[in-house]
Amino acid sequence: MKNLKEQTEAKIAAGRLAKPEFMKGVDDVINEAKAFEQGKNAIKVGQKAPTFELPNPVGQLISLDALLEKVLL
């Protein structure tokens, strides 16, 4: 009896033969997820963070720029 990994690999191989275009799309999504997980698009040390707003504990939006102004004064 095959283990789960072997069964999964066999299903993937069968899918590649039966629907190569579909499996290409699946591979693209998986590769994109791996790149995201590895921080491919993360800002680097020394780079400026993009501007954004998030709610504070009472629900008011506060921007990164506003917080930095308070800290740098």
SEFIZA-3560 file (N, C-alpha, C; in Angstrom, 3 decimals):
REM SEFIZA-3560
<numar><xx>0.839</xx><yy>-1.183</yy><zz>0.000</zz><atom>N</atom></numar>
<numar><xx>0.000</xx><yy>0.000</yy><zz>0.000</zz><atom>CA</atom></numar>
<numar><xx>0.887</xx><yy>1.249</yy><zz>0.000</zz><atom>C</atom></numar>
<numar><xx>0.517</xx><yy>2.212</yy><zz>-0.827</zz><atom>N</atom></numar>
<numar><xx>1.268</xx><yy>3.459</yy><zz>-0.921</zz><atom>CA</atom></numar>
<numar><xx>0.934</xx><yy>4.372</yy><zz>0.241</zz><atom>C</atom></numar>
<numar><xx>1.937</xx><yy>5.147</yy><zz>0.659</zz><atom>N</atom></numar>
<numar><xx>1.661</xx><yy>6.136</yy><zz>1.705</zz><atom>CA</atom></numar>
<numar><xx>0.970</xx><yy>7.354</yy><zz>1.068</zz><atom>C</atom></numar>
<numar><xx>0.562</xx><yy>8.298</yy><zz>1.891</zz><atom>N</atom></numar>
<numar><xx>-0.199</xx><yy>9.448</yy><zz>1.415</zz><atom>CA</atom></numar>
<numar><xx>0.606</xx><yy>10.273</yy><zz>0.409</zz><atom>C</atom></numar>
<numar><xx>1.890</xx><yy>10.465</yy><zz>0.664</zz><atom>N</atom></numar>
<numar><xx>2.716</xx><yy>11.247</yy><zz>-0.261</zz><atom>CA</atom></numar>
<numar><xx>2.765</xx><yy>10.576</yy><zz>-1.633</zz><atom>C</atom></numar>
<numar><xx>2.958</xx><yy>9.278</yy><zz>-1.651</zz><atom>N</atom></numar>
<numar><xx>3.010</xx><yy>8.548</yy><zz>-2.920</zz><atom>CA</atom></numar>
<numar><xx>1.672</xx><yy>8.608</yy><zz>-3.651</zz><atom>C</atom></numar>
<numar><xx>0.586</xx><yy>8.497</yy><zz>-2.910</zz><atom>N</atom></numar>
<numar><xx>-0.747</xx><yy>8.583</yy><zz>-3.513</zz><atom>CA</atom></numar>
<numar><xx>-0.974</xx><yy>9.971</yy><zz>-4.117</zz><atom>C</atom></numar>
<numar><xx>-0.563</xx><yy>11.000</yy><zz>-3.382</zz><atom>N</atom></numar>
<numar><xx>-0.731</xx><yy>12.377</yy><zz>-3.856</zz><atom>CA</atom></numar>
<numar><xx>0.103</xx><yy>12.605</yy><zz>-5.117</zz><atom>C</atom></numar>
<numar><xx>1.341</xx><yy>12.155</yy><zz>-5.105</zz><atom>N</atom></numar>
<numar><xx>2.208</xx><yy>12.320</yy><zz>-6.273</zz><atom>CA</atom></numar>
<numar><xx>1.650</xx><yy>11.583</yy><zz>-7.488</zz><atom>C</atom></numar>
<numar><xx>1.062</xx><yy>10.417</yy><zz>-7.271</zz><atom>N</atom></numar>
<numar><xx>0.457</xx><yy>9.662</yy><zz>-8.377</zz><atom>CA</atom></numar>
<numar><xx>-0.737</xx><yy>10.417</yy><zz>-8.956</zz><atom>C</atom></numar>
<numar><xx>-1.559</xx><yy>11.007</yy><zz>-8.094</zz><atom>N</atom></numar>
<numar><xx>-2.715</xx><yy>11.797</yy><zz>-8.562</zz><atom>CA</atom></numar>
<numar><xx>-2.249</xx><yy>13.014</yy><zz>-9.347</zz><atom>C</atom></numar>
<numar><xx>-1.205</xx><yy>13.659</yy><zz>-8.869</zz><atom>N</atom></numar>
<numar><xx>-0.679</xx><yy>14.838</yy><zz>-9.562</zz><atom>CA</atom></numar>
<numar><xx>-0.136</xx><yy>14.438</yy><zz>-10.935</zz><atom>C</atom></numar>
<numar><xx>0.598</xx><yy>13.345</yy><zz>-10.989</zz><atom>N</atom></numar>
<numar><xx>1.145</xx><yy>12.872</yy><zz>-12.261</zz><atom>CA</atom></numar>
<numar><xx>0.017</xx><yy>12.546</yy><zz>-13.239</zz><atom>C</atom></numar>
<numar><xx>-1.035</xx><yy>11.914</yy><zz>-12.758</zz><atom>N</atom></numar>
<numar><xx>-2.180</xx><yy>11.597</yy><zz>-13.621</zz><atom>CA</atom></numar>
<numar><xx>-2.852</xx><yy>12.881</yy><zz>-14.094</zz><atom>C</atom></numar>
<numar><xx>-2.967</xx><yy>13.845</yy><zz>-13.212</zz><atom>N</atom></numar>
<numar><xx>-3.557</xx><yy>15.130</yy><zz>-13.589</zz><atom>CA</atom></numar>
<numar><xx>-2.735</xx><yy>15.844</yy><zz>-14.640</zz><atom>C</atom></numar>
<numar><xx>-1.413</xx><yy>15.767</yy><zz>-14.520</zz><atom>N</atom></numar>
<numar><xx>-0.538</xx><yy>16.406</yy><zz>-15.508</zz><atom>CA</atom></numar>
<numar><xx>-0.739</xx><yy>15.809</yy><zz>-16.894</zz><atom>C</atom></numar>
<numar><xx>-0.939</xx><yy>14.508</yy><zz>-16.944</zz><atom>N</atom></numar>
<numar><xx>-1.171</xx><yy>13.852</yy><zz>-18.233</zz><atom>CA</atom></numar>
<numar><xx>-2.547</xx><yy>14.185</yy><zz>-18.795</zz><atom>C</atom></numar>
<numar><xx>-3.561</xx><yy>14.186</yy><zz>-17.932</zz><atom>N</atom></numar>
<numar><xx>-4.935</xx><yy>14.390</yy><zz>-18.384</zz><atom>CA</atom></numar>
<numar><xx>-5.242</xx><yy>15.855</yy><zz>-18.696</zz><atom>C</atom></numar>
<numar><xx>-4.717</xx><yy>16.762</yy><zz>-17.886</zz><atom>N</atom></numar>
<numar><xx>-5.051</xx><yy>18.184</yy><zz>-18.045</zz><atom>CA</atom></numar>
<numar><xx>-3.805</xx><yy>19.051</yy><zz>-17.828</zz><atom>C</atom></numar>
<numar><xx>-2.895</xx><yy>19.043</yy><zz>-18.778</zz><atom>N</atom></numar>
<numar><xx>-1.646</xx><yy>19.785</yy><zz>-18.591</zz><atom>CA</atom></numar>
<numar><xx>-1.847</xx><yy>21.295</yy><zz>-18.414</zz><atom>C</atom></numar>
<numar><xx>-2.798</xx><yy>21.882</yy><zz>-19.131</zz><atom>N</atom></numar>
<numar><xx>-3.045</xx><yy>23.330</yy><zz>-19.001</zz><atom>CA</atom></numar>
<numar><xx>-3.518</xx><yy>23.666</yy><zz>-17.589</zz><atom>C</atom></numar>
<numar><xx>-4.428</xx><yy>22.866</yy><zz>-17.064</zz><atom>N</atom></numar>
<numar><xx>-4.941</xx><yy>23.089</yy><zz>-15.710</zz><atom>CA</atom></numar>
<numar><xx>-3.809</xx><yy>22.962</yy><zz>-14.689</zz><atom>C</atom></numar>
<numar><xx>-2.993</xx><yy>21.926</yy><zz>-14.837</zz><atom>N</atom></numar>
<numar><xx>-1.910</xx><yy>21.698</yy><zz>-13.884</zz><atom>CA</atom></numar>
<numar><xx>-0.854</xx><yy>22.801</yy><zz>-13.970</zz><atom>C</atom></numar>
<numar><xx>-0.673</xx><yy>23.396</yy><zz>-15.153</zz><atom>N</atom></numar>
<numar><xx>0.238</xx><yy>24.541</yy><zz>-15.279</zz><atom>CA</atom></numar>
<numar><xx>-0.269</xx><yy>25.680</yy><zz>-14.406</zz><atom>C</atom></numar>
<numar><xx>-1.585</xx><yy>25.905</yy><zz>-14.419</zz><atom>N</atom></numar>
<numar><xx>-2.175</xx><yy>26.937</yy><zz>-13.562</zz><atom>CA</atom></numar>
<numar><xx>-1.979</xx><yy>26.622</yy><zz>-12.088</zz><atom>C</atom></numar>
<numar><xx>-2.138</xx><yy>25.365</yy><zz>-11.723</zz><atom>N</atom></numar>
<numar><xx>-1.937</xx><yy>24.941</yy><zz>-10.330</zz><atom>CA</atom></numar>
<numar><xx>-0.482</xx><yy>25.176</yy><zz>-9.926</zz><atom>C</atom></numar>
<numar><xx>0.442</xx><yy>24.807</yy><zz>-10.793</zz><atom>N</atom></numar>
<numar><xx>1.863</xx><yy>25.023</yy><zz>-10.509</zz><atom>CA</atom></numar>
<numar><xx>2.168</xx><yy>26.511</yy><zz>-10.324</zz><atom>C</atom></numar>
<numar><xx>1.569</xx><yy>27.353</yy><zz>-11.164</zz><atom>N</atom></numar>
<numar><xx>1.793</xx><yy>28.797</yy><zz>-11.049</zz><atom>CA</atom></numar>
<numar><xx>1.306</xx><yy>29.325</yy><zz>-9.703</zz><atom>C</atom></numar>
<numar><xx>0.139</xx><yy>28.882</yy><zz>-9.269</zz><atom>N</atom></numar>
<numar><xx>-0.409</xx><yy>29.320</yy><zz>-7.980</zz><atom>CA</atom></numar>
<numar><xx>0.487</xx><yy>28.842</yy><zz>-6.829</zz><atom>C</atom></numar>
<numar><xx>0.929</xx><yy>27.603</yy><zz>-6.901</zz><atom>N</atom></numar>
<numar><xx>1.801</xx><yy>27.060</yy><zz>-5.855</zz><atom>CA</atom></numar>
<numar><xx>3.119</xx><yy>27.830</yy><zz>-5.804</zz><atom>C</atom></numar>
<numar><xx>3.707</xx><yy>28.106</yy><zz>-6.959</zz><atom>N</atom></numar>
<numar><xx>4.968</xx><yy>28.856</yy><zz>-6.995</zz><atom>CA</atom></numar>
<numar><xx>4.795</xx><yy>30.269</yy><zz>-6.466</zz><atom>C</atom></numar>
<numar><xx>3.675</xx><yy>30.896</yy><zz>-6.790</zz><atom>N</atom></numar>
<numar><xx>3.400</xx><yy>32.237</yy><zz>-6.280</zz><atom>CA</atom></numar>
<numar><xx>3.256</xx><yy>32.218</yy><zz>-4.757</zz><atom>C</atom></numar>
<numar><xx>2.574</xx><yy>31.208</yy><zz>-4.230</zz><atom>N</atom></numar>
<numar><xx>2.402</xx><yy>31.090</yy><zz>-2.777</zz><atom>CA</atom></numar>
<numar><xx>3.749</xx><yy>30.858</yy><zz>-2.091</zz><atom>C</atom></numar>
<numar><xx>4.597</xx><yy>30.033</yy><zz>-2.679</zz><atom>N</atom></numar>
<numar><xx>5.922</xx><yy>29.783</yy><zz>-2.103</zz><atom>CA</atom></numar>
<numar><xx>6.761</xx><yy>31.061</yy><zz>-2.091</zz><atom>C</atom></numar>
<numar><xx>6.705</xx><yy>31.822</yy><zz>-3.188</zz><atom>N</atom></numar>
<numar><xx>7.465</xx><yy>33.073</yy><zz>-3.266</zz><atom>CA</atom></numar>
<numar><xx>6.978</xx><yy>34.058</yy><zz>-2.204</zz><atom>C</atom></numar>
<numar><xx>5.663</xx><yy>34.127</yy><zz>-2.021</zz><atom>N</atom></numar>
<numar><xx>5.103</xx><yy>35.005</yy><zz>-0.991</zz><atom>CA</atom></numar>
<numar><xx>5.573</xx><yy>34.566</yy><zz>0.389</zz><atom>C</atom></numar>
<numar><xx>5.509</xx><yy>33.271</yy><zz>0.642</zz><atom>N</atom></numar>
<numar><xx>5.903</xx><yy>32.728</yy><zz>1.942</zz><atom>CA</atom></numar>
<numar><xx>7.370</xx><yy>33.025</yy><zz>2.244</zz><atom>C</atom></numar>
<numar><xx>8.187</xx><yy>33.041</yy><zz>1.219</zz><atom>N</atom></numar>
<numar><xx>9.614</xx><yy>33.286</yy><zz>1.392</zz><atom>CA</atom></numar>
<numar><xx>9.954</xx><yy>34.774</yy><zz>1.403</zz><atom>C</atom></numar>
<numar><xx>8.934</xx><yy>35.634</yy><zz>1.296</zz><atom>N</atom></numar>
<numar><xx>9.153</xx><yy>37.069</yy><zz>1.391</zz><atom>CA</atom></numar>
<numar><xx>9.728</xx><yy>37.708</yy><zz>0.143</zz><atom>C</atom></numar>
<numar><xx>9.425</xx><yy>37.135</yy><zz>-1.015</zz><atom>N</atom></numar>
<numar><xx>9.982</xx><yy>37.644</yy><zz>-2.271</zz><atom>CA</atom></numar>
<numar><xx>9.706</xx><yy>39.135</yy><zz>-2.452</zz><atom>C</atom></numar>
<numar><xx>8.513</xx><yy>39.590</yy><zz>-2.096</zz><atom>N</atom></numar>
<numar><xx>8.149</xx><yy>40.989</yy><zz>-2.303</zz><atom>CA</atom></numar>
<numar><xx>8.257</xx><yy>41.831</yy><zz>-1.035</zz><atom>C</atom></numar>
<numar><xx>8.855</xx><yy>41.286</yy><zz>0.002</zz><atom>N</atom></numar>
<numar><xx>8.992</xx><yy>42.025</yy><zz>1.259</zz><atom>CA</atom></numar>
<numar><xx>9.965</xx><yy>43.181</yy><zz>1.083</zz><atom>C</atom></numar>
<numar><xx>9.720</xx><yy>44.249</yy><zz>1.832</zz><atom>N</atom></numar>
<numar><xx>10.672</xx><yy>45.355</yy><zz>1.765</zz><atom>CA</atom></numar>
<numar><xx>11.974</xx><yy>44.930</yy><zz>2.422</zz><atom>C</atom></numar>
<numar><xx>13.048</xx><yy>45.499</yy><zz>1.957</zz><atom>N</atom></numar>
<numar><xx>14.373</xx><yy>45.158</yy><zz>2.461</zz><atom>CA</atom></numar>
<numar><xx>14.775</xx><yy>46.122</yy><zz>3.575</zz><atom>C</atom></numar>
<numar><xx>15.739</xx><yy>45.716</yy><zz>4.372</zz><atom>N</atom></numar>
<numar><xx>16.256</xx><yy>46.567</yy><zz>5.437</zz><atom>CA</atom></numar>
<numar><xx>16.746</xx><yy>47.863</yy><zz>4.806</zz><atom>C</atom></numar>
<numar><xx>16.303</xx><yy>48.982</yy><zz>5.368</zz><atom>N</atom></numar>
<numar><xx>16.702</xx><yy>50.289</yy><zz>4.869</zz><atom>CA</atom></numar>
<numar><xx>15.741</xx><yy>50.890</yy><zz>3.866</zz><atom>C</atom></numar>
<numar><xx>14.833</xx><yy>50.065</yy><zz>3.299</zz><atom>N</atom></numar>
<numar><xx>13.839</xx><yy>50.601</yy><zz>2.375</zz><atom>CA</atom></numar>
<numar><xx>12.717</xx><yy>51.263</yy><zz>3.158</zz><atom>C</atom></numar>
<numar><xx>12.088</xx><yy>52.257</yy><zz>2.545</zz><atom>N</atom></numar>
<numar><xx>10.965</xx><yy>52.942</yy><zz>3.169</zz><atom>CA</atom></numar>
<numar><xx>9.704</xx><yy>52.077</yy><zz>3.031</zz><atom>C</atom></numar>
<numar><xx>8.985</xx><yy>51.946</yy><zz>4.132</zz><atom>N</atom></numar>
<numar><xx>7.728</xx><yy>51.186</yy><zz>4.118</zz><atom>CA</atom></numar>
<numar><xx>6.669</xx><yy>51.965</yy><zz>3.347</zz><atom>C</atom></numar>
<numar><xx>5.784</xx><yy>51.284</yy><zz>2.640</zz><atom>N</atom></numar>
<numar><xx>4.713</xx><yy>51.991</yy><zz>1.943</zz><atom>CA</atom></numar>
<numar><xx>3.744</xx><yy>52.604</yy><zz>2.955</zz><atom>C</atom></numar>
<numar><xx>3.084</xx><yy>53.673</yy><zz>2.542</zz><atom>N</atom></numar>
<numar><xx>2.111</xx><yy>54.317</yy><zz>3.413</zz><atom>CA</atom></numar>
<numar><xx>0.877</xx><yy>53.425</yy><zz>3.533</zz><atom>C</atom></numar>
<numar><xx>0.329</xx><yy>53.333</yy><zz>4.736</zz><atom>N</atom></numar>
<numar><xx>-0.894</xx><yy>52.561</yy><zz>4.954</zz><atom>CA</atom></numar>
<numar><xx>-1.601</xx><yy>53.102</yy><zz>6.187</zz><atom>C</atom></numar>
<numar><xx>-2.869</xx><yy>52.729</yy><zz>6.316</zz><atom>N</atom></numar>
<numar><xx>-3.676</xx><yy>53.098</yy><zz>7.486</zz><atom>CA</atom></numar>
<numar><xx>-4.271</xx><yy>51.836</yy><zz>8.092</zz><atom>C</atom></numar>
<numar><xx>-4.331</xx><yy>51.820</yy><zz>9.412</zz><atom>N</atom></numar>
<numar><xx>-4.966</xx><yy>50.728</yy><zz>10.145</zz><atom>CA</atom></numar>
<numar><xx>-5.784</xx><yy>51.326</yy><zz>11.282</zz><atom>C</atom></numar>
<numar><xx>-6.821</xx><yy>50.612</yy><zz>11.727</zz><atom>N</atom></numar>
<numar><xx>-7.599</xx><yy>51.136</yy><zz>12.850</zz><atom>CA</atom></numar>
<numar><xx>-6.823</xx><yy>50.984</yy><zz>14.159</zz><atom>C</atom></numar>
<numar><xx>-6.975</xx><yy>51.990</yy><zz>15.032</zz><atom>N</atom></numar>
<numar><xx>-6.381</xx><yy>51.897</yy><zz>16.368</zz><atom>CA</atom></numar>
<numar><xx>-7.353</xx><yy>51.138</yy><zz>17.277</zz><atom>C</atom></numar>
<numar><xx>-7.062</xx><yy>50.970</yy><zz>18.552</zz><atom>N</atom></numar>
<numar><xx>-7.931</xx><yy>50.183</yy><zz>19.433</zz><atom>CA</atom></numar>
<numar><xx>-9.381</xx><yy>50.687</yy><zz>19.535</zz><atom>C</atom></numar>
<numar><xx>-9.614</xx><yy>51.974</yy><zz>19.225</zz><atom>N</atom></numar>
<numar><xx>-10.995</xx><yy>52.497</yy><zz>19.287</zz><atom>CA</atom></numar>
<numar><xx>-11.615</xx><yy>52.624</yy><zz>17.902</zz><atom>C</atom></numar>
<numar><xx>-10.949</xx><yy>52.079</yy><zz>16.888</zz><atom>N</atom></numar>
<numar><xx>-11.532</xx><yy>52.027</yy><zz>15.551</zz><atom>CA</atom></numar>
<numar><xx>-11.206</xx><yy>53.200</yy><zz>14.649</zz><atom>C</atom></numar>
<numar><xx>-10.452</xx><yy>54.178</yy><zz>15.129</zz><atom>N</atom></numar>
<numar><xx>-10.072</xx><yy>55.313</yy><zz>14.286</zz><atom>CA</atom></numar>
<numar><xx>-8.887</xx><yy>54.919</yy><zz>13.408</zz><atom>C</atom></numar>
<numar><xx>-8.950</xx><yy>55.340</yy><zz>12.137</zz><atom>N</atom></numar>
<numar><xx>-7.840</xx><yy>55.030</yy><zz>11.244</zz><atom>CA</atom></numar>
<numar><xx>-6.648</xx><yy>55.917</yy><zz>11.574</zz><atom>C</atom></numar>
<numar><xx>-5.493</xx><yy>55.305</yy><zz>11.597</zz><atom>N</atom></numar>
<numar><xx>-4.256</xx><yy>56.051</yy><zz>11.833</zz><atom>CA</atom></numar>
<numar><xx>-3.239</xx><yy>55.595</yy><zz>10.797</zz><atom>C</atom></numar>
<numar><xx>-2.532</xx><yy>56.544</yy><zz>10.233</zz><atom>N</atom></numar>
<numar><xx>-1.575</xx><yy>56.214</yy><zz>9.172</zz><atom>CA</atom></numar>
<numar><xx>-0.176</xx><yy>56.012</yy><zz>9.744</zz><atom>C</atom></numar>
<numar><xx>0.622</xx><yy>55.302</yy><zz>9.001</zz><atom>N</atom></numar>
<numar><xx>2.015</xx><yy>55.117</yy><zz>9.382</zz><atom>CA</atom></numar>
<numar><xx>2.705</xx><yy>56.477</yy><zz>9.445</zz><atom>C</atom></numar>
<numar><xx>2.426</xx><yy>57.337</yy><zz>8.466</zz><atom>N</atom></numar>
<numar><xx>3.045</xx><yy>58.663</yy><zz>8.445</zz><atom>CA</atom></numar>
<numar><xx>2.720</xx><yy>59.456</yy><zz>9.718</zz><atom>C</atom></numar>
<numar><xx>1.464</xx><yy>59.389</yy><zz>10.180</zz><atom>N</atom></numar>
<numar><xx>1.080</xx><yy>60.113</yy><zz>11.401</zz><atom>CA</atom></numar>
<numar><xx>1.836</xx><yy>59.576</yy><zz>12.620</zz><atom>C</atom></numar>
<numar><xx>1.992</xx><yy>58.284</yy><zz>12.698</zz><atom>N</atom></numar>
<numar><xx>2.746</xx><yy>57.694</yy><zz>13.813</zz><atom>CA</atom></numar>
<numar><xx>4.215</xx><yy>58.109</yy><zz>13.763</zz><atom>C</atom></numar>
<numar><xx>4.784</xx><yy>58.109</yy><zz>12.573</zz><atom>N</atom></numar>
<numar><xx>6.189</xx><yy>58.499</yy><zz>12.450</zz><atom>CA</atom></numar>
<numar><xx>6.402</xx><yy>59.963</yy><zz>12.805</zz><atom>C</atom></numar>
<numar><xx>5.444</xx><yy>60.818</yy><zz>12.455</zz><atom>N</atom></numar>
<numar><xx>5.558</xx><yy>62.232</yy><zz>12.827</zz><atom>CA</atom></numar>
<numar><xx>5.616</xx><yy>62.386</yy><zz>14.352</zz><atom>C</atom></numar>
<numar><xx>4.785</xx><yy>61.632</yy><zz>15.063</zz><atom>N</atom></numar>
<numar><xx>4.775</xx><yy>61.714</yy><zz>16.533</zz><atom>CA</atom></numar>
<numar><xx>6.114</xx><yy>61.249</yy><zz>17.113</zz><atom>C</atom></numar>
<numar><xx>6.665</xx><yy>60.206</yy><zz>16.553</zz><atom>N</atom></numar>
<numar><xx>7.908</xx><yy>59.622</yy><zz>17.072</zz><atom>CA</atom></numar>
<numar><xx>9.094</xx><yy>60.527</yy><zz>16.768</zz><atom>C</atom></numar>
<numar><xx>9.082</xx><yy>61.137</yy><zz>15.601</zz><atom>N</atom></numar>
<numar><xx>10.231</xx><yy>61.924</yy><zz>15.174</zz><atom>CA</atom></numar>
<numar><xx>10.227</xx><yy>63.347</yy><zz>15.695</zz><atom>C</atom></numar>
<numar><xx>9.161</xx><yy>63.772</yy><zz>16.372</zz><atom>N</atom></numar>
<numar><xx>9.116</xx><yy>65.128</yy><zz>16.923</zz><atom>CA</atom></numar>
<numar><xx>9.886</xx><yy>65.256</yy><zz>18.198</zz><atom>C</atom></numar>
//
